[in-house]
Structure formats: C-alpha cells, structure tokens
Amino acid sequence: MPFRLPLFRKRVMNVLTSSDEVKVMHISDTPESVYRFIEGLIEKTKPDYIIHTGDLADNIKLERRPGLKPAYIGAVRRLARILKASRAKLYIVPGNEDDPGIIREFFGEDVVEPGTLVEIAGIKFVVGHRAEEVLGRGASFRLYGHNFRLINGGLNGVLGVNFILLPSGKTYRVGYPTGTDTYRGYKLRRGL
C-alpha cells in the first residue's frame, strides 16, 4: 500500500518544495527515531539553513545518564552526517541533554551559544534551547525547544519541524512522526 500524506501536509510540502524563497528549517529535541524523517524532509525541501535548538539525541538523556555517552556519540555522529550532507548553513545550539564538547567535535564552528542572534537574508533570529533564552531579544523570530511552552513570537521545535520562508516571513510546521514524544521520553502531552 502506498504511503499517503494527510491533505494538509501535502499542501505544505507542495509550498515548501516549490518555493524560490530562502528556506530556514528549525528542528529541536530530536530522538534517533526521527533522523530518517528529517533526512527525507531535507531531501524534499532542500533548506538553505538548518537550525537545531538542542537535545540532538533526545532519546538519550545524557544529563541524567552520563554512562550513555558512547550511544550519544554514535547518535550525534549519525545526525551530523545527515545535516552536513544537506549542504545547508547550520546553526546548532546545545541543549540540556547535550555534551557541548562532543557537539563541537562534530559540528565545529556551526555550534552557537543559547541566546545567539543570527541574521539570515536580513531577518534576525534569536536561537536557544529554552524559551527563557530567547525572550527579550530584538529579533523577528525566536527559535527554541525543550518543552511544550509557547511564547509570543516564538517557534517551538518540539511541536514540529518549523520552516520559515524569507523574505516573506511565512511559517509552516510539519509534524513529527507519530510516537516521537514517546521516543523523547515524554509520557503525555496534556492541554495542547
């Protein structure tokens, strides 16, 4: 049986694949189970920029279980191959479950500190892992993740893969595959 996208997702993908605007892709809190999905989105949409706002291997809770470092290194290596193969300009923000030293080994100068202002096509973005790291900064877009919190003018990468088209500033969200929150270790999203 052929795979069928929901009608809304098909329309969004049609816009993203046919747009001539600069494409910014924002992801966050990515368990290994979504790596192939992300790779497929990259192949289809061909983003010019990819911003990851932390917890690169979110199924491996390194902050709480440091003994999982070898598994974490393998996961970050795999994600680095996917993101670098895109040839997009990368911005990688370490999250609370990340090891900044390991991330720098794989991403080098593409690693930026939480709260960094980034300018793309004349538009300012502030990037961080937590919402608090992007509040109060003069930017058109606030990109973050970490939990399900929503903030004014913010795009939360936990809720889905965000795409921003520039210069129009139009935003689109593509949902992560079913079960992503389970792989992240979240029990249940309530009230959303």
N, CA and C atoms as an extended XYZ file, in Angstrom:
576
Properties=species:S:1:pos:R:3:atomname:S:1:resname:S:1:resid:I:1 pbc="F F F"
N         0.838       -1.177        0.000 N   MET     1
C         0.000        0.000        0.000 CA  MET     1
C         0.889        1.248        0.000 C   MET     1
N         0.643        2.207       -0.902 N   PRO     2
C         1.473        3.408       -0.961 CA  PRO     2
C         1.246        4.297        0.258 C   PRO     2
N         2.314        4.994        0.643 N   PHE     3
C         2.243        5.916        1.761 CA  PHE     3
C         1.499        7.163        1.312 C   PHE     3
N         0.531        7.602        2.118 N   ARG     4
C        -0.241        8.798        1.778 CA  ARG     4
C        -0.109        9.833        2.878 C   ARG     4
N         0.247       11.027        2.477 N   LEU     5
C         0.323       12.127        3.422 CA  LEU     5
C        -1.066       12.705        3.643 C   LEU     5
N        -1.373       13.188        4.847 N   PRO     6
C        -2.633       13.905        5.038 CA  PRO     6
C        -2.675       15.102        4.094 C   PRO     6
N        -3.859       15.492        3.684 N   LEU     7
C        -4.029       16.565        2.705 CA  LEU     7
C        -3.302       17.842        3.123 C   LEU     7
N        -3.422       18.241        4.399 N   PHE     8
C        -2.757       19.457        4.861 CA  PHE     8
C        -1.253       19.349        4.689 C   PHE     8
N        -0.686       18.214        5.074 N   ARG     9
C         0.764       18.058        4.963 CA  ARG     9
C         1.183       18.082        3.493 C   ARG     9
N         0.380       17.499        2.613 N   LYS    10
C         0.690       17.540        1.171 CA  LYS    10
C         0.760       18.978        0.684 C   LYS    10
N        -0.205       19.797        1.100 N   ARG    11
C        -0.223       21.202        0.666 CA  ARG    11
C         1.010       21.941        1.177 C   ARG    11
N         1.349       21.717        2.424 N   VAL    12
C         2.535       22.362        2.999 CA  VAL    12
C         3.781       21.911        2.250 C   VAL    12
N         3.908       20.624        2.007 N   MET    13
C         5.080       20.118        1.282 CA  MET    13
C         5.138       20.692       -0.129 C   MET    13
N         4.004       20.852       -0.777 N   ASN    14
C         3.990       21.456       -2.117 CA  ASN    14
C         4.514       22.887       -2.075 C   ASN    14
N         4.089       23.644       -1.069 N   VAL    15
C         4.575       25.025       -0.922 CA  VAL    15
C         6.089       25.011       -0.687 C   VAL    15
N         6.532       24.161        0.233 N   LEU    16
C         7.951       24.146        0.593 CA  LEU    16
C         8.840       23.679       -0.550 C   LEU    16
N         8.390       22.710       -1.314 N   THR    17
C         9.232       22.196       -2.405 CA  THR    17
C         9.229       23.108       -3.626 C   THR    17
N         8.202       23.944       -3.761 N   SER    18
C         8.122       24.786       -4.960 CA  SER    18
C         8.574       26.228       -4.713 C   SER    18
N         8.797       26.600       -3.470 N   SER    19
C         9.161       27.984       -3.153 CA  SER    19
C        10.579       28.317       -3.611 C   SER    19
N        10.712       29.529       -4.149 N   ASP    20
C        12.032       30.047       -4.526 CA  ASP    20
C        12.638       30.904       -3.423 C   ASP    20
N        11.908       31.078       -2.322 N   GLU    21
C        12.407       31.894       -1.225 CA  GLU    21
C        13.497       31.144       -0.454 C   GLU    21
N        14.260       31.878        0.333 N   VAL    22
C        15.248       31.278        1.225 CA  VAL    22
C        14.478       30.462        2.260 C   VAL    22
N        14.918       29.222        2.472 N   LYS    23
C        14.220       28.302        3.375 CA  LYS    23
C        15.053       28.041        4.618 C   LYS    23
N        14.464       28.324        5.781 N   VAL    24
C        15.086       28.024        7.062 CA  VAL    24
C        14.297       26.879        7.684 C   VAL    24
N        14.998       25.819        8.040 N   MET    25
C        14.378       24.657        8.690 CA  MET    25
C        14.811       24.652       10.156 C   MET    25
N        13.848       24.537       11.067 N   HIS    26
C        14.134       24.547       12.506 CA  HIS    26
C        13.662       23.237       13.130 C   HIS    26
N        14.597       22.542       13.792 N   ILE    27
C        14.284       21.299       14.488 CA  ILE    27
C        14.809       21.395       15.920 C   ILE    27
N        14.252       20.568       16.787 N   SER    28
C        14.694       20.573       18.173 CA  SER    28
C        14.322       19.261       18.829 C   SER    28
N        15.094       18.871       19.845 N   ASP    29
C        14.757       17.724       20.691 CA  ASP    29
C        14.460       16.490       19.841 C   ASP    29
N        15.441       16.090       19.052 N   THR    30
C        15.253       15.028       18.069 CA  THR    30
C        15.745       13.679       18.585 C   THR    30
N        14.820       12.746       18.839 N   PRO    31
C        15.265       11.387       19.158 CA  PRO    31
C        15.761       10.710       17.881 C   PRO    31
N        16.568        9.690       18.026 N   GLU    32
C        17.112        8.984       16.858 CA  GLU    32
C        16.019        8.457       15.939 C   GLU    32
N        14.849        8.168       16.477 N   SER    33
C        13.758        7.615       15.674 CA  SER    33
C        13.294        8.565       14.565 C   SER    33
N        13.591        9.865       14.660 N   VAL    34
C        13.155       10.812       13.632 CA  VAL    34
C        14.259       11.181       12.647 C   VAL    34
N        15.440       10.629       12.805 N   TYR    35
C        16.541       11.003       11.912 CA  TYR    35
C        16.218       10.727       10.439 C   TYR    35
N        15.659        9.580       10.145 N   ARG    36
C        15.313        9.280        8.733 CA  ARG    36
C        14.239       10.233        8.220 C   ARG    36
N        13.273       10.554        9.074 N   PHE    37
C        12.231       11.511        8.717 CA  PHE    37
C        12.853       12.866        8.381 C   PHE    37
N        13.765       13.329        9.232 N   ILE    38
C        14.441       14.610        8.998 CA  ILE    38
C        15.239       14.556        7.702 C   ILE    38
N        15.936       13.459        7.491 N   GLU    39
C        16.704       13.304        6.255 CA  GLU    39
C        15.791       13.391        5.031 C   GLU    39
N        14.630       12.757        5.100 N   GLY    40
C        13.667       12.821        3.997 CA  GLY    40
C        13.144       14.227        3.773 C   GLY    40
N        12.856       14.946        4.855 N   LEU    41
C        12.397       16.337        4.719 CA  LEU    41
C        13.466       17.206        4.076 C   LEU    41
N        14.697       16.995        4.483 N   ILE    42
C        15.802       17.765        3.905 CA  ILE    42
C        15.915       17.476        2.407 C   ILE    42
N        15.839       16.205        2.039 N   GLU    43
C        15.948       15.843        0.616 CA  GLU    43
C        14.825       16.457       -0.203 C   GLU    43
N        13.624       16.509        0.363 N   LYS    44
C        12.472       17.046       -0.377 CA  LYS    44
C        12.461       18.567       -0.421 C   LYS    44
N        12.764       19.212        0.696 N   THR    45
C        12.598       20.664        0.775 CA  THR    45
C        13.863       21.454        0.461 C   THR    45
N        15.022       20.817        0.580 N   LYS    46
C        16.307       21.461        0.290 CA  LYS    46
C        16.455       22.819        0.992 C   LYS    46
N        16.471       22.812        2.337 N   PRO    47
C        16.599       24.083        3.058 CA  PRO    47
C        17.970       24.720        2.840 C   PRO    47
N        17.975       26.038        2.889 N   ASP    48
C        19.233       26.793        2.774 CA  ASP    48
C        19.936       26.889        4.122 C   ASP    48
N        19.141       26.868        5.188 N   TYR    49
C        19.648       26.954        6.557 CA  TYR    49
C        18.930       25.909        7.401 C   TYR    49
N        19.656       25.294        8.325 N   ILE    50
C        19.054       24.391        9.298 CA  ILE    50
C        19.514       24.832       10.671 C   ILE    50
N        18.543       25.051       11.550 N   ILE    51
C        18.821       25.449       12.925 CA  ILE    51
C        18.299       24.352       13.842 C   ILE    51
N        19.187       23.783       14.636 N   HIS    52
C        18.799       22.768       15.631 CA  HIS    52
C        18.953       23.410       16.996 C   HIS    52
N        17.853       23.470       17.766 N   THR    53
C        17.895       24.171       19.043 CA  THR    53
C        18.034       23.213       20.235 C   THR    53
N        18.822       22.183       20.055 N   GLY    54
C        19.273       21.397       21.193 CA  GLY    54
C        18.617       20.059       21.421 C   GLY    54
N        19.291       19.261       22.244 N   ASP    55
C        18.954       17.866       22.515 CA  ASP    55
C        18.950       17.082       21.201 C   ASP    55
N        20.139       16.947       20.653 N   LEU    56
C        20.320       16.327       19.343 CA  LEU    56
C        19.951       14.849       19.327 C   LEU    56
N        20.124       14.175       20.433 N   ALA    57
C        19.740       12.753       20.559 CA  ALA    57
C        18.846       12.656       21.789 C   ALA    57
N        17.618       13.157       21.655 N   ASP    58
C        16.753       13.364       22.812 CA  ASP    58
C        16.268       12.074       23.469 C   ASP    58
N        16.454       10.953       22.823 N   ASN    59
C        16.109        9.683       23.468 CA  ASN    59
C        17.197        9.241       24.448 C   ASN    59
N        18.358        9.870       24.370 N   ILE    60
C        19.480        9.550       25.260 CA  ILE    60
C        19.620       10.712       26.232 C   ILE    60
N        19.153       10.523       27.434 N   LYS    61
C        19.136       11.598       28.433 CA  LYS    61
C        20.493       11.668       29.127 C   LYS    61
N        21.457       12.239       28.426 N   LEU    62
C        22.841       12.283       28.874 CA  LEU    62
C        22.999       13.034       30.195 C   LEU    62
N        22.197       14.067       30.399 N   GLU    63
C        22.278       14.849       31.637 CA  GLU    63
C        22.017       13.956       32.860 C   GLU    63
N        21.089       13.031       32.699 N   ARG    64
C        20.724       12.145       33.814 CA  ARG    64
C        21.458       10.815       33.804 C   ARG    64
N        21.933       10.412       32.616 N   ARG    65
C        22.575        9.101       32.483 CA  ARG    65
C        23.874        9.234       31.693 C   ARG    65
N        24.909        9.797       32.328 N   PRO    66
C        26.176       10.030       31.625 CA  PRO    66
C        26.837        8.755       31.108 C   PRO    66
N        26.479        7.595       31.630 N   GLY    67
C        27.044        6.336       31.153 CA  GLY    67
C        26.625        5.995       29.729 C   GLY    67
N        25.654        6.741       29.212 N   LEU    68
C        25.188        6.507       27.835 CA  LEU    68
C        25.996        7.298       26.802 C   LEU    68
N        27.119        7.865       27.223 N   LYS    69
C        27.920        8.709       26.322 CA  LYS    69
C        28.312        8.007       25.011 C   LYS    69
N        28.724        6.722       25.023 N   PRO    70
C        29.050        6.079       23.740 CA  PRO    70
C        27.850        6.028       22.775 C   PRO    70
N        26.671        5.743       23.294 N   ALA    71
C        25.477        5.731       22.446 CA  ALA    71
C        25.170        7.142       21.936 C   ALA    71
N        25.361        8.122       22.798 N   TYR    72
C        25.126        9.519       22.428 CA  TYR    72
C        26.074        9.937       21.303 C   TYR    72
N        27.343        9.597       21.429 N   ILE    73
C        28.328        9.942       20.393 CA  ILE    73
C        27.922        9.328       19.052 C   ILE    73
N        27.487        8.079       19.064 N   GLY    74
C        27.047        7.432       17.826 CA  GLY    74
C        25.846        8.129       17.206 C   GLY    74
N        24.907        8.540       18.039 N   ALA    75
C        23.715        9.224       17.535 CA  ALA    75
C        24.073       10.594       16.957 C   ALA    75
N        24.896       11.358       17.669 N   VAL    76
C        25.284       12.690       17.175 CA  VAL    76
C        26.079       12.555       15.874 C   VAL    76
N        26.929       11.549       15.790 N   ARG    77
C        27.689       11.309       14.555 CA  ARG    77
C        26.716       11.095       13.380 C   ARG    77
N        25.702       10.271       13.616 N   ARG    78
C        24.721        9.967       12.556 CA  ARG    78
C        23.950       11.224       12.139 C   ARG    78
N        23.495       12.009       13.129 N   LEU    79
C        22.763       13.232       12.809 CA  LEU    79
C        23.669       14.238       12.094 C   LEU    79
N        24.917       14.325       12.510 N   ALA    80
C        25.857       15.248       11.861 CA  ALA    80
C        26.020       14.895       10.383 C   ALA    80
N        26.116       13.614       10.075 N   ARG    81
C        26.234       13.202        8.663 CA  ARG    81
C        25.019       13.668        7.865 C   ARG    81
N        23.829       13.484        8.447 N   ILE    82
C        22.588       13.870        7.757 CA  ILE    82
C        22.556       15.379        7.533 C   ILE    82
N        22.803       16.141        8.586 N   LEU    83
C        22.702       17.600        8.469 CA  LEU    83
C        23.786       18.182        7.567 C   LEU    83
N        24.994       17.680        7.666 N   LYS    84
C        26.078       18.193        6.818 CA  LYS    84
C        25.886       17.818        5.350 C   LYS    84
N        25.294       16.655        5.090 N   ALA    85
C        25.048       16.237        3.701 CA  ALA    85
C        24.064       17.172        3.001 C   ALA    85
N        23.285       17.919        3.768 N   SER    86
C        22.301       18.839        3.190 CA  SER    86
C        22.950       20.008        2.474 C   SER    86
N        24.182       20.328        2.856 N   ARG    87
C        24.911       21.488        2.354 CA  ARG    87
C        24.271       22.816        2.767 C   ARG    87
N        23.315       22.746        3.696 N   ALA    88
C        22.709       23.958        4.251 CA  ALA    88
C        23.681       24.571        5.257 C   ALA    88
N        23.557       25.862        5.481 N   LYS    89
C        24.311       26.517        6.559 CA  LYS    89
C        23.661       26.056        7.861 C   LYS    89
N        24.476       25.563        8.800 N   LEU    90
C        23.964       25.012       10.042 CA  LEU    90
C        24.207       25.953       11.219 C   LEU    90
N        23.249       25.960       12.140 N   TYR    91
C        23.395       26.583       13.447 CA  TYR    91
C        22.919       25.545       14.459 C   TYR    91
N        23.792       25.153       15.373 N   ILE    92
C        23.488       24.108       16.348 CA  ILE    92
C        23.625       24.696       17.751 C   ILE    92
N        22.545       24.635       18.532 N   VAL    93
C        22.528       25.130       19.907 CA  VAL    93
C        22.543       23.920       20.842 C   VAL    93
N        23.500       23.819       21.762 N   PRO    94
C        23.474       22.709       22.721 CA  PRO    94
C        22.266       22.810       23.652 C   PRO    94
N        21.663       21.660       23.946 N   GLY    95
C        20.553       21.596       24.900 CA  GLY    95
C        21.007       21.017       26.216 C   GLY    95
N        20.084       20.896       27.147 N   ASN    96
C        20.434       20.384       28.473 CA  ASN    96
C        20.828       18.914       28.455 C   ASN    96
N        20.423       18.155       27.447 N   GLU    97
C        20.781       16.737       27.350 CA  GLU    97
C        21.999       16.514       26.452 C   GLU    97
N        22.642       17.599       26.033 N   ASP    98
C        23.785       17.504       25.130 CA  ASP    98
C        25.110       17.674       25.861 C   ASP    98
N        26.151       17.190       25.239 N   ASP    99
C        27.520       17.430       25.684 CA  ASP    99
C        28.119       18.417       24.682 C   ASP    99
N        28.271       19.702       25.068 N   PRO   100
C        28.766       20.709       24.125 CA  PRO   100
C        30.099       20.352       23.483 C   PRO   100
N        30.995       19.695       24.225 N   GLY   101
C        32.289       19.306       23.658 CA  GLY   101
C        32.129       18.310       22.524 C   GLY   101
N        31.263       17.347       22.706 N   ILE   102
C        31.021       16.342       21.655 CA  ILE   102
C        30.353       16.998       20.452 C   ILE   102
N        29.417       17.878       20.704 N   ILE   103
C        28.745       18.569       19.591 CA  ILE   103
C        29.761       19.382       18.793 C   ILE   103
N        30.676       20.048       19.482 N   ARG   104
C        31.705       20.838       18.774 CA  ARG   104
C        32.627       19.943       17.953 C   ARG   104
N        32.888       18.727       18.439 N   GLU   105
C        33.710       17.788       17.657 CA  GLU   105
C        33.076       17.503       16.298 C   GLU   105
N        31.768       17.365       16.272 N   PHE   106
C        31.081       17.002       15.028 CA  PHE   106
C        30.639       18.203       14.201 C   PHE   106
N        30.365       19.340       14.858 N   PHE   107
C        29.808       20.493       14.139 CA  PHE   107
C        30.713       21.716       14.121 C   PHE   107
N        31.802       21.696       14.878 N   GLY   108
C        32.770       22.791       14.844 CA  GLY   108
C        32.159       24.158       15.041 C   GLY   108
N        32.448       25.062       14.108 N   GLU   109
C        32.019       26.448       14.220 CA  GLU   109
C        30.533       26.652       13.980 C   GLU   109
N        29.812       25.596       13.642 N   ASP   110
C        28.357       25.699       13.473 CA  ASP   110
C        27.637       25.725       14.816 C   ASP   110
N        28.352       25.463       15.900 N   VAL   111
C        27.760       25.476       17.241 CA  VAL   111
C        27.710       26.914       17.737 C   VAL   111
N        26.519       27.325       18.213 N   VAL   112
C        26.339       28.671       18.760 CA  VAL   112
C        25.757       28.561       20.167 C   VAL   112
N        26.008       29.560       20.950 N   GLU   113
C        25.529       29.579       22.331 CA  GLU   113
C        24.042       29.935       22.376 C   GLU   113
N        23.323       29.427       23.386 N   PRO   114
C        21.921       29.835       23.567 CA  PRO   114
C        21.827       31.350       23.703 C   PRO   114
N        20.828       31.925       23.046 N   GLY   115
C        20.639       33.374       23.074 CA  GLY   115
C        21.338       34.107       21.957 C   GLY   115
N        21.998       33.371       21.058 N   THR   116
C        22.713       33.988       19.938 CA  THR   116
C        21.731       34.596       18.943 C   THR   116
N        22.048       35.798       18.474 N   LEU   117
C        21.297       36.435       17.387 CA  LEU   117
C        21.946       36.048       16.065 C   LEU   117
N        21.128       35.587       15.137 N   VAL   118
C        21.594       35.161       13.825 CA  VAL   118
C        20.812       35.958       12.787 C   VAL   118
N        21.518       36.472       11.789 N   GLU   119
C        20.836       37.192       10.714 CA  GLU   119
C        20.876       36.363        9.442 C   GLU   119
N        19.705       36.140        8.873 N   ILE   120
C        19.569       35.373        7.637 CA  ILE   120
C        18.719       36.191        6.678 C   ILE   120
N        19.250       36.481        5.519 N   ALA   121
C        18.539       37.248        4.487 CA  ALA   121
C        17.966       38.546        5.060 C   ALA   121
N        18.729       39.197        5.933 N   GLY   122
C        18.315       40.466        6.507 CA  GLY   122
C        17.302       40.358        7.644 C   GLY   122
N        16.952       39.152        8.051 N   ILE   123
C        15.972       38.926        9.124 CA  ILE   123
C        16.716       38.381       10.346 C   ILE   123
N        16.388       38.909       11.530 N   LYS   124
C        17.058       38.468       12.755 CA  LYS   124
C        16.287       37.341       13.438 C   LYS   124
N        17.063       36.330       13.834 N   PHE   125
C        16.565       35.195       14.597 CA  PHE   125
C        17.341       35.156       15.908 C   PHE   125
N        16.681       34.822       16.995 N   VAL   126
C        17.386       34.516       18.224 CA  VAL   126
C        17.138       33.026       18.479 C   VAL   126
N        18.216       32.312       18.806 N   VAL   127
C        18.133       30.859       18.947 CA  VAL   127
C        18.562       30.439       20.353 C   VAL   127
N        17.850       29.493       20.912 N   GLY   128
C        18.173       28.978       22.232 CA  GLY   128
C        17.516       27.631       22.418 C   GLY   128
N        17.874       26.950       23.473 N   HIS   129
C        17.225       25.669       23.747 CA  HIS   129
C        15.925       25.889       24.517 C   HIS   129
N        15.981       26.721       25.523 N   ARG   130
C        14.805       27.008       26.353 CA  ARG   130
C        14.197       28.347       25.944 C   ARG   130
N        12.889       28.482       26.170 N   ALA   131
C        12.186       29.726       25.842 CA  ALA   131
C        12.826       30.929       26.524 C   ALA   131
N        13.257       30.757       27.777 N   GLU   132
C        13.849       31.871       28.529 CA  GLU   132
C        15.085       32.433       27.836 C   GLU   132
N        15.754       31.616       27.041 N   GLU   133
C        16.994       32.049       26.384 CA  GLU   133
C        16.746       32.934       25.163 C   GLU   133
N        15.494       32.991       24.698 N   VAL   134
C        15.195       33.781       23.505 CA  VAL   134
C        14.264       34.960       23.784 C   VAL   134
N        13.782       35.066       25.020 N   LEU   135
C        12.889       36.165       25.384 CA  LEU   135
C        13.658       37.476       25.510 C   LEU   135
N        12.977       38.577       25.191 N   GLY   136
C        13.564       39.888       25.404 CA  GLY   136
C        14.671       40.264       24.447 C   GLY   136
N        14.813       39.528       23.374 N   ARG   137
C        15.854       39.847       22.386 CA  ARG   137
C        15.181       40.437       21.152 C   ARG   137
N        15.800       41.443       20.555 N   GLY   138
C        15.250       42.086       19.373 CA  GLY   138
C        15.428       41.224       18.140 C   GLY   138
N        14.423       40.409       17.832 N   ALA   139
C        14.501       39.523       16.672 CA  ALA   139
C        13.104       39.321       16.102 C   ALA   139
N        13.049       39.050       14.832 N   SER   140
C        11.764       38.761       14.188 CA  SER   140
C        11.253       37.374       14.562 C   SER   140
N        12.195       36.437       14.785 N   PHE   141
C        11.819       35.061       15.117 CA  PHE   141
C        12.610       34.583       16.320 C   PHE   141
N        11.929       33.888       17.213 N   ARG   142
C        12.539       33.282       18.396 CA  ARG   142
C        12.404       31.768       18.256 C   ARG   142
N        13.524       31.090       18.087 N   LEU   143
C        13.509       29.641       17.876 CA  LEU   143
C        14.043       28.933       19.112 C   LEU   143
N        13.317       27.932       19.583 N   TYR   144
C        13.679       27.225       20.804 CA  TYR   144
C        12.994       25.855       20.814 C   TYR   144
N        13.191       25.114       21.895 N   GLY   145
C        12.560       23.801       22.069 CA  GLY   145
C        12.422       23.490       23.544 C   GLY   145
N        12.900       22.335       23.962 N   HIS   146
C        12.998       21.856       25.348 CA  HIS   146
C        11.697       21.305       25.924 C   HIS   146
N        10.583       22.022       25.797 N   ASN   147
C         9.311       21.537       26.328 CA  ASN   147
C         8.189       22.066       25.435 C   ASN   147
N         6.963       21.983       25.889 N   PHE   148
C         5.829       22.379       25.049 CA  PHE   148
C         5.406       23.833       25.236 C   PHE   148
N         6.203       24.613       25.937 N   ARG   149
C         5.861       26.011       26.211 CA  ARG   149
C         5.766       26.818       24.918 C   ARG   149
N         4.771       27.681       24.879 N   LEU   150
C         4.608       28.592       23.743 CA  LEU   150
C         4.857       30.018       24.211 C   LEU   150
N         5.573       30.778       23.405 N   ILE   151
C         5.824       32.186       23.731 CA  ILE   151
C         5.452       33.045       22.534 C   ILE   151
N         5.133       34.304       22.796 N   ASN   152
C         4.775       35.249       21.759 CA  ASN   152
C         5.957       35.446       20.798 C   ASN   152
N         5.711       35.285       19.518 N   GLY   153
C         6.755       35.469       18.519 CA  GLY   153
C         7.740       34.317       18.450 C   GLY   153
N         7.415       33.209       19.111 N   GLY   154
C         8.336       32.079       19.149 CA  GLY   154
C         7.860       30.907       18.307 C   GLY   154
N         8.826       30.133       17.846 N   LEU   155
C         8.548       28.872       17.159 CA  LEU   155
C         9.219       27.765       17.956 C   LEU   155
N         8.422       26.867       18.475 N   ASN   156
C         8.907       25.778       19.314 CA  ASN   156
C         9.147       24.547       18.447 C   ASN   156
N        10.399       24.106       18.382 N   GLY   157
C        10.775       22.967       17.552 CA  GLY   157
C        10.402       21.623       18.136 C   GLY   157
N         9.881       21.581       19.364 N   VAL   158
C         9.374       20.327       19.930 CA  VAL   158
C         8.035       19.975       19.286 C   VAL   158
N         7.259       20.992       18.949 N   LEU   159
C         5.901       20.788       18.437 CA  LEU   159
C         5.870       20.335       16.987 C   LEU   159
N         6.951       20.526       16.266 N   GLY   160
C         7.032       20.129       14.868 CA  GLY   160
C         8.255       20.748       14.224 C   GLY   160
N         8.504       20.352       12.991 N   VAL   161
C         9.603       20.935       12.220 CA  VAL   161
C         9.086       22.243       11.632 C   VAL   161
N         9.727       23.339       11.988 N   ASN   162
C         9.312       24.652       11.507 CA  ASN   162
C        10.103       25.038       10.269 C   ASN   162
N         9.409       25.628        9.321 N   PHE   163
C        10.051       26.197        8.136 CA  PHE   163
C         9.670       27.663        8.072 C   PHE   163
N        10.648       28.506        7.813 N   ILE   164
C        10.424       29.935        7.636 CA  ILE   164
C        10.921       30.290        6.247 C   ILE   164
N        10.064       30.917        5.468 N   LEU   165
C        10.439       31.357        4.122 CA  LEU   165
C        10.768       32.844        4.177 C   LEU   165
N        11.879       33.195        3.552 N   LEU   166
C        12.328       34.581        3.570 CA  LEU   166
C        12.513       35.093        2.148 C   LEU   166
N        12.122       36.301        1.871 N   PRO   167
C        11.847       37.391        2.801 CA  PRO   167
C        10.394       37.493        3.279 C   PRO   167
N         9.478       36.671        2.775 N   SER   168
C         8.065       36.836        3.128 CA  SER   168
C         7.798       36.638        4.614 C   SER   168
N         8.593       35.819        5.293 N   GLY   169
C         8.378       35.548        6.713 CA  GLY   169
C         7.271       34.551        6.980 C   GLY   169
N         6.781       33.896        5.943 N   LYS   170
C         5.733       32.893        6.134 CA  LYS   170
C         6.319       31.682        6.851 C   LYS   170
N         5.532       31.139        7.784 N   THR   171
C         5.991       29.978        8.542 CA  THR   171
C         5.068       28.791        8.297 C   THR   171
N         5.666       27.622        8.328 N   TYR   172
C         4.938       26.365        8.145 CA  TYR   172
C         5.480       25.361        9.147 C   TYR   172
N         4.600       24.488        9.627 N   ARG   173
C         5.026       23.440       10.553 CA  ARG   173
C         4.656       22.083        9.960 C   ARG   173
N         5.623       21.184        9.982 N   VAL   174
C         5.404       19.800        9.574 CA  VAL   174
C         5.536       18.957       10.834 C   VAL   174
N         4.492       18.229       11.181 N   GLY   175
C         4.507       17.431       12.402 CA  GLY   175
C         5.522       16.305       12.346 C   GLY   175
N         6.090       16.002       13.495 N   TYR   176
C         6.977       14.848       13.597 CA  TYR   176
C         6.147       13.573       13.467 C   TYR   176
N         6.778       12.454       13.161 N   PRO   177
C         6.031       11.191       13.050 CA  PRO   177
C         5.357       10.816       14.375 C   PRO   177
N         4.259       10.086       14.271 N   THR   178
C         3.568        9.566       15.446 CA  THR   178
C         4.556        8.790       16.313 C   THR   178
N         4.485        9.005       17.612 N   GLY   179
C         5.362        8.299       18.542 CA  GLY   179
C         6.628        9.046       18.909 C   GLY   179
N         6.871       10.198       18.285 N   THR   180
C         8.097       10.952       18.564 CA  THR   180
C         8.194       11.321       20.039 C   THR   180
N         7.093       11.781       20.624 N   ASP   181
C         7.126       12.164       22.040 CA  ASP   181
C         7.443       10.971       22.931 C   ASP   181
N         6.966        9.800       22.567 N   THR   182
C         7.277        8.587       23.331 CA  THR   182
C         8.773        8.316       23.284 C   THR   182
N         9.374        8.437       22.097 N   TYR   183
C        10.825        8.225       21.966 CA  TYR   183
C        11.618        9.286       22.716 C   TYR   183
N        11.046       10.475       22.844 N   ARG   184
C        11.708       11.530       23.624 CA  ARG   184
C        11.658       11.226       25.120 C   ARG   184
N        10.763       10.325       25.499 N   GLY   185
C        10.608       10.002       26.915 CA  GLY   185
C         9.496       10.786       27.575 C   GLY   185
N         8.687       11.500       26.770 N   TYR   186
C         7.541       12.230       27.316 CA  TYR   186
C         6.395       11.251       27.493 C   TYR   186
N         5.758       11.301       28.625 N   LYS   187
C         4.657       10.368       28.885 CA  LYS   187
C         3.379       10.794       28.178 C   LYS   187
N         2.995       12.046       28.329 N   LEU   188
C         1.731       12.502       27.755 CA  LEU   188
C         1.737       14.016       27.652 C   LEU   188
N         1.273       14.536       26.515 N   ARG   189
C         1.106       15.968       26.353 CA  ARG   189
C        -0.317       16.306       26.773 C   ARG   189
N        -0.471       17.116       27.753 N   ARG   190
C        -1.795       17.497       28.221 CA  ARG   190
C        -2.064       18.970       27.901 C   ARG   190
N        -3.303       19.239       27.558 N   GLY   191
C        -3.724       20.615       27.399 CA  GLY   191
C        -3.276       21.277       26.124 C   GLY   191
N        -2.768       20.525       25.162 N   LEU   192
C        -2.373       21.160       23.889 CA  LEU   192
C        -3.252       20.659       22.788 C   LEU   192
